[in-house]
Amino acid sequence: MTSGTGWITGDAEAFTRDFLPLFRPVPPARPGVCRICRSGPDNAGDTGGPRGICGSCERTTKNLYGHARHVIPISLTTTNAQLHDVLVRRRDPVGAGGRRRRADFLAATVAHFYDRHSRCLEGLAGGPFTLVATVPGNDPETPATAFHLMWQVVEKVPALARLWRPLLLEPDTAFAPVLAGRRSHRDAFLIPRADRLSAARVLLVDDLFVSGAHVQSAASALIEMGAEAVVALVIARLINPASRDGHGTGLWEESCQRPFSFDRCCVCDPAAHGAA
């Protein structure tokens, strides 16, 4: 299914077909849904008024030079879901066709989604992307993982690999405790060669969005060095169905009741316009 140039569109579609039960649809932005990360309780309330942002995004977008105004998850997930195991516990996924390599699964997921929704993402950025960046690891105990798994994923997606710049972002591990505490910091990531960022439209790719501290810190560094727009594409957005406010429960139940399809995303989903 793969070659030296990465995934062919039809191959990615066939690969992901066996794993559709792992994915859960992401709700479109609306009253009651965060307009940045598409989850969490909307601070404006479900009143039909201005769309607000969740408490997590409100916290992780503060005190930065700038932030990603749009985080587009491919799927929702919970801590006891197989997709979460693949992303966090580094387990190879098991589908109808058996066990597959984790990196291949993630690459096929990103390739299939990007093939279907590149225009949705570009619309949020104000035009075609000129650069692709991945969020590096920020663990001081394992500095060799600066590339993180996502660089391997992006390399397998030809449409993204041609725009990807290795080591565009480098972590400053001194700020790892800050990010681990689910707080952003404008100095958490460094950009050695800022000259390539002038007026760039950047697609920032990551695996799991929890609080947004890593993604938003990385976005801030990109914007401070001249990026015109940063749109984040993440494989999954973690939610808590047992949240005390009950909002996570409602979102997860809604997501589980709707079949997942790569043909729609939280940007173009007809539900955003009141359709079924």
PERAHU-V59594 format. One record per residue. N is the residue number from 1. RES is the residue in three letters. PSI is psi in whole degrees, 0 to 359 (none if undefined). Layout:
<<N	RES	PSI> <N	RES	PSI>>
//
This chain:
<<1	MET	334> <2	THR	157> <3	SER	190> <4	GLY	338> <5	THR	358> <6	GLY	205> <7	TRP	136> <8	ILE	142> <9	THR	312> <10	GLY	325> <11	ASP	316> <12	ALA	320> <13	GLU	315> <14	ALA	320> <15	PHE	311> <16	THR	341> <17	ARG	325> <18	ASP	346> <19	PHE	13> <20	LEU	325> <21	PRO	344> <22	LEU	339> <23	PHE	151> <24	ARG	133> <25	PRO	147> <26	VAL	131> <27	PRO	145> <28	PRO	159> <29	ALA	134> <30	ARG	169> <31	PRO	127> <32	GLY	353> <33	VAL	132> <34	CYS	131> <35	ARG	350> <36	ILE	302> <37	CYS	358> <38	ARG	29> <39	SER	189> <40	GLY	158> <41	PRO	138> <42	ASP	120> <43	ASN	340> <44	ALA	350> <45	GLY	162> <46	ASP	68> <47	THR	355> <48	GLY	2> <49	GLY	198> <50	PRO	138> <51	ARG	128> <52	GLY	192> <53	ILE	156> <54	CYS	165> <55	GLY	324> <56	SER	314> <57	CYS	326> <58	GLU	320> <59	ARG	317> <60	THR	356> <61	THR	2> <62	LYS	153> <63	ASN	32> <64	LEU	164> <65	TYR	326> <66	GLY	173> <67	HIS	164> <68	ALA	118> <69	ARG	346> <70	HIS	122> <71	VAL	117> <72	ILE	104> <73	PRO	144> <74	ILE	325> <75	SER	158> <76	LEU	159> <77	THR	164> <78	THR	170> <79	THR	339> <80	ASN	17> <81	ALA	153> <82	GLN	326> <83	LEU	322> <84	HIS	320> <85	ASP	319> <86	VAL	317> <87	LEU	318> <88	VAL	315> <89	ARG	2> <90	ARG	39> <91	ARG	142> <92	ASP	136> <93	PRO	153> <94	VAL	122> <95	GLY	195> <96	ALA	330> <97	GLY	9> <98	GLY	193> <99	ARG	137> <100	ARG	161> <101	ARG	137> <102	ARG	312> <103	ALA	322> <104	ASP	319> <105	PHE	313> <106	LEU	320> <107	ALA	318> <108	ALA	322> <109	THR	311> <110	VAL	318> <111	ALA	315> <112	HIS	314> <113	PHE	316> <114	TYR	324> <115	ASP	322> <116	ARG	329> <117	HIS	22> <118	SER	323> <119	ARG	326> <120	CYS	315> <121	LEU	317> <122	GLU	326> <123	GLY	323> <124	LEU	332> <125	ALA	348> <126	GLY	14> <127	GLY	179> <128	PRO	146> <129	PHE	143> <130	THR	344> <131	LEU	150> <132	VAL	133> <133	ALA	152> <134	THR	151> <135	VAL	116> <136	PRO	161> <137	GLY	153> <138	ASN	25> <139	ASP	116> <140	PRO	341> <141	GLU	339> <142	THR	65> <143	PRO	340> <144	ALA	349> <145	THR	27> <146	ALA	331> <147	PHE	335> <148	HIS	169> <149	LEU	330> <150	MET	339> <151	TRP	325> <152	GLN	323> <153	VAL	310> <154	VAL	323> <155	GLU	335> <156	LYS	357> <157	VAL	99> <158	PRO	319> <159	ALA	334> <160	LEU	325> <161	ALA	325> <162	ARG	340> <163	LEU	353> <164	TRP	136> <165	ARG	110> <166	PRO	142> <167	LEU	28> <168	LEU	323> <169	LEU	134> <170	GLU	138> <171	PRO	144> <172	ASP	101> <173	THR	351> <174	ALA	337> <175	PHE	8> <176	ALA	317> <177	PRO	328> <178	VAL	312> <179	LEU	323> <180	ALA	332> <181	GLY	13> <182	ARG	41> <183	ARG	142> <184	SER	164> <185	HIS	133> <186	ARG	343> <187	ASP	11> <188	ALA	337> <189	PHE	144> <190	LEU	152> <191	ILE	101> <192	PRO	324> <193	ARG	86> <194	ALA	345> <195	ASP	331> <196	ARG	358> <197	LEU	357> <198	SER	117> <199	ALA	23> <200	ALA	146> <201	ARG	113> <202	VAL	131> <203	LEU	116> <204	LEU	116> <205	VAL	133> <206	ASP	170> <207	ASP	300> <208	LEU	128> <209	PHE	117> <210	VAL	286> <211	SER	335> <212	GLY	358> <213	ALA	315> <214	HIS	309> <215	VAL	314> <216	GLN	327> <217	SER	318> <218	ALA	317> <219	ALA	319> <220	SER	316> <221	ALA	319> <222	LEU	315> <223	ILE	319> <224	GLU	328> <225	MET	10> <226	GLY	355> <227	ALA	135> <228	GLU	322> <229	ALA	146> <230	VAL	121> <231	VAL	129> <232	ALA	131> <233	LEU	118> <234	VAL	147> <235	ILE	320> <236	ALA	149> <237	ARG	119> <238	LEU	130> <239	ILE	163> <240	ASN	102> <241	PRO	343> <242	ALA	22> <243	SER	146> <244	ARG	329> <245	ASP	353> <246	GLY	354> <247	HIS	320> <248	GLY	324> <249	THR	314> <250	GLY	317> <251	LEU	317> <252	TRP	318> <253	GLU	317> <254	GLU	317> <255	SER	320> <256	CYS	338> <257	GLN	344> <258	ARG	136> <259	PRO	142> <260	PHE	141> <261	SER	136> <262	PHE	352> <263	ASP	347> <264	ARG	153> <265	CYS	179> <266	CYS	355> <267	VAL	315> <268	CYS	3> <269	ASP	125> <270	PRO	337> <271	ALA	337> <272	ALA	339> <273	HIS	17> <274	GLY	8> <275	ALA	166> <276	ALA	none>>
//
